């Protein structure tokens, strides 16, 4: 990615038409692959109606707005929603409301007289009559007389036999050894204590708060520090995979004018065709973002690499000490279920955001892919190829690039 950034920085303002066709084809195939990943992630994240709604609203809300603080608010809200739902607080409120309404509304049974009597003939044609008192049907009937079996009567007539129970057998040496044996521990998390995990997370939160506070209070920080703070924030709030970070990186790096939309989409198309995580894209952007400043390009790439990966490393290592304590907590699993569902919804947001900027031409950069039906066909080919024919993502993306060039060759545009 750093080598690509050095090469892209030497490119002029325009590119040959085949290159634009290649980049557009790669981007269209990338959208199809990410859409397939979103569908498969949703199949695993959706376990009930609540998670289905959280995936839906996570995607919809992410499409409506993009900001530094917005995505964390969506995920925190989803986590709290799943916690409240699993604790059955809405059900308790519903039941309490129903009970209050029932108490305030008069019952039809309470309007029937309780002490009136009526008579009926005991035998047909007989003058003998008997009065039968009616019980208050608004009240429960008296309980029937208790019935006992022979064994119950035997025990009740002889209270001295009630407490006699057979004694347990004497403990054997095997039982003593089993009781003294230490409980098995999870070897994956036994090497770190929860105190150390909390300390690591506390240090990370302190550095995060200091970075953001200095970025806000300094007014106009240097370009290198602005890139570091923006990527540090993006690496902190991203949950749910690399595709989610792409719209944020465009918002934080391209919108201020540090990297042009063409160079952003060019790097995005290339990185999708190569193996490795999408977070490596930060190296490419950091190198280009410091261009024209006194900071060398390799230093900008290194700063961006550290800013993007450090938050995830801090959080993962810190939670290794806490996971053994939290993974059996019902409230923690409820929160994690909601956060995961919202994060999957944000992957659908990434599909929409990339769809809106994937088409490049010499005249316009960053148009919706739906502008050209051939690019829509490339997106569908990548999606169907991966879903039905087990086409690997790199092959599908390279096929999209080839289809983009084929379209240029056929039209000669």
C-alpha positions in Angstrom: 0.0 0.0 0.0 2.8 2.4 0.7 4.4 1.6 -2.7 1.1 2.1 -4.4 0.7 5.5 -2.7 4.2 6.6 -3.9 3.2 5.6 -7.5 -0.2 7.3 -7.3 1.3 10.5 -6.0 3.3 10.8 -9.3 0.2 10.4 -11.5 -1.1 13.5 -13.3 -4.5 15.0 -13.0 -6.1 12.6 -15.6 -5.7 8.9 -16.4 -6.3 6.9 -19.6 -9.8 5.8 -20.2 -9.0 2.1 -19.8 -7.8 2.8 -16.3 -11.1 4.4 -15.4 -12.9 1.4 -16.8 -10.7 -0.9 -14.8 -11.2 0.9 -11.6 -15.0 1.2 -12.0 -15.2 -2.6 -12.7 -13.1 -3.4 -9.6 -15.3 -1.2 -7.5 -18.5 -2.7 -8.9 -17.3 -6.2 -8.1 -16.2 -5.0 -4.6 -19.7 -3.8 -3.9 -21.1 -7.3 -4.9 -18.6 -9.1 -2.6 -19.3 -6.8 0.4 -23.1 -7.2 -0.2 -22.6 -11.0 -0.1 -20.6 -10.7 3.1 -23.3 -8.6 4.6 -26.0 -11.2 3.8 -23.9 -14.0 5.3 -23.1 -12.0 8.4 -26.8 -11.2 8.9 -27.7 -14.9 8.7 -25.5 -15.6 11.6 -26.3 -12.4 13.6 -30.1 -12.7 13.3 -31.4 -15.1 16.0 -34.8 -13.7 16.7 -37.1 -10.8 15.7 -35.2 -8.3 17.8 -31.9 -8.9 16.1 -33.6 -8.8 12.7 -35.0 -5.3 13.6 -31.6 -4.2 14.9 -29.8 -5.2 11.7 -32.5 -3.4 9.7 -32.3 -0.2 11.7 -28.5 -0.3 11.9 -28.3 -0.3 8.1 -31.0 2.4 7.6 -29.7 4.8 10.3 -26.2 4.4 8.9 -27.3 5.4 5.5 -29.0 8.6 6.7 -26.0 10.3 8.3 -22.2 9.9 8.7 -20.2 11.5 11.5 -17.5 10.6 14.0 -19.9 10.1 16.9 -22.8 8.7 15.0 -21.8 5.0 14.4 -20.9 4.5 18.1 -24.3 5.9 19.2 -26.0 3.4 16.9 -24.2 0.4 18.3 -24.5 1.6 22.0 -28.2 2.1 21.4 -28.6 -1.4 19.9 -26.7 -3.0 22.9 -29.0 -1.2 25.4 -32.1 -2.2 23.4 -31.1 -5.9 23.4 -30.3 -5.7 27.2 -33.7 -4.1 28.0 -35.5 -6.6 25.8 -33.8 -9.7 27.3 -34.5 -8.4 30.8 -38.2 -8.5 29.7 -38.7 -4.9 30.9 -41.2 -4.2 28.0 -43.1 -7.3 28.9 -43.3 -6.2 32.6 -44.6 -2.8 31.5 -47.2 -4.4 29.2 -48.4 -6.8 31.9 -48.6 -4.0 34.5 -50.6 -1.8 32.1 -53.0 -4.7 31.4 -53.5 -5.3 35.1 -54.3 -1.7 35.8 -56.8 -1.5 32.9 -58.5 -4.7 34.2 -58.8 -3.3 37.7 -60.2 0.0 36.5 -62.8 -1.6 34.2 -65.8 -3.0 36.2 -66.4 -6.7 35.8 -69.7 -8.1 34.5 -69.7 -10.8 37.1 -69.6 -8.2 40.0 -72.9 -6.8 38.8 -74.8 -10.2 39.6 -76.5 -10.3 43.0 -74.5 -12.5 45.4 -77.2 -13.4 48.0 -80.2 -14.2 45.9 -81.7 -17.7 46.0 -83.7 -19.8 43.7 -85.8 -23.0 43.9 -86.1 -26.0 41.7 -88.0 -29.2 41.8 -86.2 -32.2 43.2 -88.3 -34.6 41.2 -90.3 -33.9 38.1 -94.0 -33.6 39.0 -93.3 -33.4 42.7 -94.5 -30.5 44.9 -91.4 -30.8 47.1 -89.1 -27.9 46.6 -85.7 -27.1 47.9 -83.9 -23.8 48.1 -80.3 -23.8 46.8 -78.1 -20.9 47.8 -76.0 -19.4 45.0 -72.4 -18.7 45.7 -70.9 -15.4 44.6 -69.6 -16.2 41.2 -67.3 -13.2 41.4 -65.4 -15.0 44.2 -63.5 -18.3 43.9 -65.3 -21.4 45.0 -64.2 -23.0 48.3 -61.5 -25.6 47.9 -62.6 -29.2 47.8 -62.0 -31.4 50.8 -58.5 -32.9 50.7 -58.1 -36.5 49.7 -55.3 -38.8 50.9 -54.0 -42.0 49.6 -53.3 -44.9 52.0 -49.6 -44.0 52.2 -50.5 -40.3 52.9 -52.9 -41.3 55.6 -50.4 -43.7 57.1 -47.7 -41.0 57.4 -50.2 -38.3 58.6 -51.5 -40.5 61.3 -48.0 -41.3 62.5 -46.1 -38.0 62.6 -43.1 -39.8 64.0 -42.3 -41.3 60.6 -42.3 -38.1 58.7 -38.6 -37.2 59.3 -37.2 -40.7 58.6 -35.3 -40.6 55.4 -32.6 -43.0 54.3 -29.1 -41.9 55.1 -26.7 -41.2 52.2 -23.9 -43.7 51.6 -20.6 -42.9 53.2 -18.2 -40.9 51.0 -15.6 -42.9 49.1 -12.0 -42.0 48.4 -12.9 -41.3 44.8 -15.5 -38.6 45.9 -12.9 -37.0 48.1 -10.4 -36.8 45.2 -13.0 -35.4 42.9 -14.0 -32.7 45.4 -10.3 -31.7 45.9 -9.5 -31.7 42.2 -9.1 -28.1 40.9 -11.7 -26.8 38.5 -10.5 -26.8 34.9 -9.5 -23.4 33.6 -9.8 -22.1 30.0 -6.2 -22.2 28.8 -6.9 -19.5 26.3 -7.4 -16.9 28.9 -5.6 -18.2 32.0 -2.4 -16.3 31.2 -3.8 -12.9 31.9 -5.6 -11.6 35.0 -8.7 -9.4 34.9 -6.8 -6.7 36.8 -4.2 -6.5 34.0 -7.0 -6.5 31.4 -8.7 -3.5 33.1 -5.4 -1.7 33.3 -4.7 -2.1 29.6 -8.2 -0.9 28.7 -7.9 2.1 31.1 -4.6 3.1 29.5 -6.2 3.0 26.1 -9.2 5.0 27.1 -6.9 7.6 28.7 -4.8 7.9 25.4 -8.0 8.1 23.4 -9.5 10.9 25.6 -6.2 12.9 25.5 -6.0 12.6 21.7 -9.5 13.7 21.0 -9.3 16.5 23.6 -6.1 17.9 22.1 -7.5 17.7 18.6 -10.5 19.8 19.7 -8.7 22.3 21.9 -5.8 22.9 19.6 -8.0 24.6 17.0 -5.9 23.9 13.9 -3.6 21.0 14.6 -0.9 19.9 12.1 -1.8 17.7 9.2 0.1 14.7 10.6 -1.7 14.9 14.0 -5.1 15.4 12.4 -4.6 12.3 10.3 -3.5 10.4 13.4 -6.5 11.5 15.5 -9.0 10.8 12.8 -7.7 7.3 12.1 -7.3 6.6 15.8 -11.0 7.5 16.3 -12.0 5.4 13.2 -10.0 2.4 14.5 -11.7 2.7 17.9 -15.4 2.9 16.9 -15.3 0.4 14.0 -17.0 -2.9 15.0 -18.0 -5.5 12.5 -15.3 -5.8 9.9 -13.3 -3.8 7.4 -16.0 -2.7 4.9 -17.6 -0.6 7.6 -14.4 1.6 7.8 -14.4 2.5 4.2 -17.2 5.2 4.3 -15.7 6.6 7.5 -12.2 6.9 5.9 -13.7 8.7 2.9 -15.5 11.1 5.3 -12.4 11.8 7.4 -9.7 11.8 4.7 -11.3 12.9 1.5 -13.8 15.5 2.8 -11.0 17.7 4.3 -9.3 17.6 0.9 -6.2 15.6 2.0 -6.8 12.9 -0.6 -8.7 13.3 -3.9 -11.7 11.2 -4.6 -10.0 9.6 -7.6 -6.9 8.5 -5.6 -9.2 7.2 -2.9 -11.2 5.0 -5.3 -8.1 3.9 -7.1 -6.5 2.7 -3.9 -9.8 1.1 -2.8 -10.1 -0.9 -6.0 -6.5 -2.1 -5.8 -6.7 -3.2 -2.2 -9.8 -5.2 -2.8 -8.0 -7.2 -5.4 -5.2 -8.1 -3.0 -5.3 -10.3 0.1 -5.2 -8.8 3.5 -7.4 -6.6 5.8 -9.0 -3.4 4.6 -7.3 -1.6 7.5 -4.1 -1.6 5.4 -5.9 1.0 3.3 -4.9 3.5 6.1 -1.3 3.2 5.1 -2.1 4.2 1.5 -4.2 7.2 2.7 -1.8 8.3 5.3 1.1 8.5 2.8 -1.0 10.6 0.4 -2.5 12.7 3.2 0.8 14.2 4.2 1.8 15.1 0.7 2.7 18.7 0.3 3.8 19.0 4.0 7.1 18.8 5.7 6.3 15.2 6.9 7.8 12.5 4.8 5.4 10.1 3.1 6.8 7.0 4.9 6.3 8.7 8.3 2.6 9.5 7.3 2.2 5.8 6.4 3.6 4.7 9.7 1.5 7.1 11.7 -1.6 6.0 10.0 -0.7 2.3 10.4 -0.3 2.8 14.2 -3.4 4.9 14.6 -5.5 2.4 12.8 -4.3 -0.8 14.4 -3.5 0.3 18.0 -7.1 0.6 19.2 -8.0 -2.9 18.1 -4.9 -4.4 19.7 -5.5 -2.5 23.0 -9.1 -3.6 23.2 -8.5 -7.3 22.2 -5.6 -7.8 24.6 -7.4 -6.0 27.4 -10.6 -8.1 27.0 -8.6 -11.3 27.0 -8.3 -10.8 30.8 -12.0 -9.9 31.2 -13.5 -12.4 28.8 -13.3 -15.3 31.3 -15.4 -13.2 33.7 -17.8 -11.7 31.2 -18.6 -14.5 28.8 -21.0 -16.2 31.2 -22.8 -12.9 32.2 -26.2 -12.8 30.7 -26.3 -8.9 30.6 -22.9 -8.8 28.8 -24.0 -11.4 26.2 -27.3 -9.5 25.7 -25.4 -6.2 25.0 -22.9 -8.0 22.7 -25.8 -9.5 20.7 -27.3 -6.1 20.0 -24.0 -4.5 19.2 -23.2 -7.3 16.8 -26.5 -7.0 15.0 -26.1 -3.2 14.6 -22.6 -3.7 13.3 -23.9 -6.1 10.6 -26.4 -3.5 9.6 -23.6 -1.0 9.2 -22.0 -3.4 6.6 -25.2 -2.9 4.5 -24.5 0.9 5.0 -21.0 0.4 3.6 -22.6 -1.4 0.5 -24.8 1.6 -0.1 -22.0 4.2 0.4 -19.6 2.4 -1.9 -22.4 2.0 -4.5 -22.9 5.8 -4.5 -19.2 6.5 -5.3 -17.9 3.6 -7.3 -18.2 4.9 -10.9 -15.2 6.9 -12.2 -15.0 8.8 -15.5 -12.5 11.5 -16.7 -15.3 14.0 -16.3 -16.8 12.9 -13.0 -15.3 11.1 -10.1 -17.4 9.2 -7.6 -20.8 8.6 -9.4 -23.3 5.9 -8.4 -22.8 2.6 -10.0 -26.4 2.5 -11.2 -25.5 5.2 -13.7 -24.1 2.4 -16.0 -26.1 -0.8 -16.3 -23.0 -2.7 -17.2 -21.5 -1.9 -13.8 -24.8 -3.2 -12.2 -24.2 -6.4 -14.1 -20.7 -6.6 -12.7 -22.0 -6.2 -9.2 -24.6 -8.9 -9.7 -22.0 -11.2 -11.2 -19.7 -10.9 -8.2 -22.6 -11.5 -5.8 -24.0 -14.5 -7.6 -20.6 -16.0 -8.3 -19.7 -15.9 -4.7 -23.1 -17.1 -3.4 -23.9 -19.9 -5.9 -20.6 -20.9 -7.6 -18.1 -20.5 -4.7 -16.1 -17.9 -6.6 -13.4 -16.5 -4.3 -13.4 -12.8 -3.7 -10.1 -11.9 -5.3 -11.1 -13.8 -8.5 -14.5 -12.2 -8.5 -12.9 -8.7 -8.2 -10.4 -9.4 -10.9 -13.2 -10.7 -13.1 -15.0 -7.4 -12.5 -12.0 -5.4 -13.6 -11.7 -7.5 -16.8 -15.4 -6.9 -17.5 -14.9 -3.2 -17.0 -12.1 -3.2 -19.6 -14.1 -5.4 -21.9 -16.9 -2.9 -21.8 -14.5 -0.1 -22.7 -13.1 -2.1 -25.6 -16.6 -2.8 -26.9 -17.8 0.7 -26.6 -14.5 2.5 -27.2 -15.6 5.3 -24.9 
